[in-house]
Structures are given as C-alpha cells and as structure tokens.
Amino acid sequence: MAADKTTSMREAIATHVHDGMTVALEGFSHLIPFAAAHEIIRQERRDLTLCRMTPDIVSDQLVAAGCVSKLVASFFASGSAGSLHELRRRIERHDPERLEVEEYSHYGMVCRYQAGAAGLPFFPLRSYAGSDLPKVNPNIRLVEDPFGEGSVYVVPPLNPDVTIIQAQRADRAGNAQIWGISGIQQEAVYAARRAIVVVEEIVDDQVIRSDPSRTLIPSHAVDAVVHCPRGAHPSYAQGYYDRDCGFYRRWTAISKDAQQLQTWLKEWVHDLHDHTEYLEKLGEEYWNDLRVEPRYSDPVNYGSRR
C-alpha cells in the first residue's frame, strides 16, 4: 500500500523549507501557491532564493516580508494589474536593501527547469538573439553549435532545493492532477530535490486512476501533500473558484506604500494562525463573485479488457 504523505501546511513548510534554500513556487496564471507562501512568511524563513516564472504578487509579498534575498525569474508584473512596487523599490532604489536578481525570458526559465529535470548540463534556445538579457546575465551564454555552423544560446539547469505547487486534487500518496493551464509545474517538481503539493481536495486513488492522463505529478516525485482549499487565492483554481481581479487591482496601491504593505502583511498573514483563519477573515460572502458554475468536459472512454 502506498505511503500516506498528507500533512499540515505548517508541518510541510517546517520540514522542507529552511533558511538559505532555493525555493520554486510555480503556477502560471492559476494555481499559484499563495497559502504556502504565507506560511513561509509566518515561519519567518530568511535568505531564500525564490524561483518563479512570473514574479507576481506572491513574490512581492515574500520579498516585503524579508524572506527572499535573491530572485530568479522572468516577466516582472502583477498579471495585467500593474507594477510590483516592493520589487521596484528593492531593484531600482535598493530600498530598504538591494534585492539580487537573475533575469531570464519566460522560455529561458522553462529551459532551465527542463534541464534540471532531465539532468542536463545546459539547455539550448534561440530566443535571446537580439536581446539585451545576455549582457546583464552571465548565465546566458553563447556557444558554438557542435552539429553545424553558427552558435546558439544556452542556459544552465535549475535544481531547487524544494518546489511548491498548487493542484486541483491528489490522492494521499501524492499523485496530483492538474487541468487548465499547466505551466511548468511538472518540470519544476522533477527538477527539485523535494516537492510539496498543495491541493484543493484529497480524493481516493480510484478517482485518480479513473482519469490517469490528468496526473501531471506522480507520487514518487512528491514528498508532502497538503489539503488547503482555496489555497491559490487571489489567483484561481480552474473549476473551483475564479481569479480575484479586484484584489489584483488593489495590490498596486497597497504595494506602492511600503508601510501600507507591511500593515497588510501583519493583518492578513502574521496575525493569522493559518489559511483557515485567512478564509474566515475574508468571509463566505466574499466568494460569491468568485464562484464558478460546473462545466464538465465530455467523458473519455479508456476501455478495459473483459
């Protein structure tokens, strides 16, 4: 019988995330592991290298909380809602201190995770031709093509100490299923030394087996499974709740004022025991505008021998 890897968010972070680690929090547009990030803040982790393809609000919060000393990322923006002003203060003015940044393109980050997952020494790509990024990032290198004339850019592998992702559901062994935009979660998990999967619901293994193609993260790659409904808020979980666009718009004003940002972190993270209290503070009526109606895909016939 497969081992039960379910645990609490507090225990998962305490066990697998330590000061000085390289931590990847992935999820593209939806399934962003905000609740996990808030627990990292509560446990006051320090000197982390944060890896994220799109350093959005969750990155702004972790940096403002003093958890992150280096950011490895691409596409610095709060979705379509505005700037990340804590990052801007740290990068543009070193206020209150400098944040070290290692910047790639989106595809450059994808290639780094792919190289890390496959155990490759580097990954080639052509998308840096004409870009200024190689001038500011010495890890983006131009090498001769060993199979032909000319040259090609390469990036090094990315192997986080721990990757944290959010998924829709998993069984207790850690077989996690994702639908909708999948992003780079699978590669980021395989590239990491450890992996925490946070899910909207825990289901029986028969549910997972009934639709195996949705299992992007198999149990052998997972170290901990955390049941945390609505753990991706204010991002969304396809089929469970919608993106909180209002919060994304409000974040610009919150983050623009450094003191207001610290006040927000105290009220919504530090002063709360866990994500359950966060949800209670929001209140059930808050979710009325974020509810989604059922929209099922057509069933698939996998067939079975008689």
Disulfide bonds with the S-S distance in Angstrom:
none
